[in-house]
């Protein structure tokens, strides 16, 4: 579990910002969103293939430059 301790004299807003950055870096929120609903293995495979095709297209486009 992600934890951020409040420092002496630190405003709550700053501690909350540190918590959000830490959660973002760890990818916790992304994982929670992915697992919110069940995704069939075939759908997961299709999504990953689509992402791979997109990234390959971008790599090819920038390789030409």
N, C-alpha and C positions, 0 to 999 in steps of 0.2 A: 504494500500500500504506500502511496506517495505521501510524504510528510514534509511539512515546512514549519519550522519553529519560528515563532515571533521573536524578533530581536528586541533588545531593550530600546525603548523610544521609537520603534519603527511603526509607521502608520499601517493600518490594516490593508489599505489599498496596495501598498508596496509588497506586502507579504502575499496578498492575493495574486498580484502580477507574477511574483516568483513562482507561486504554485502553478499557475496556468502555464508558464514557460516550461516548468519541470514536467508537467503532464504531457505537454505537446512534444517535448524531446523524447520522452519515453514511449510515446505512441499509445498511451493508455486510452485516450478518448477515441482514437481511430478503431482500436480493437473492440471497444464497447459498442460503437456504432455498427461495426461489421457483424457482431454477434447478437444484435438486437432481434433479428429475425433469422430463422433457419434458412440456410442457402444450400440447395441440393448440390451434390458433388458435380453434376453435369453443368449447373449454372456457374459454379465456381471456376470450373475448367474453361468454360466459354468466356467468362470475364477476364481470366488471366491471359487467354489467347488473344483477346481483343486488345488488352493493354500491351502485350508483347508486339503485336502488329503495329500499333500506334507508335511505340517507342522505336521500332525498327524504321518506320517511315520517317520519323524525326531525325534519326541518326543518318539515314540516307540523304535527307534534304540538306543537313548541315555539312555532310561530307563533301557535297558538291561545291560548297562555297569556298 
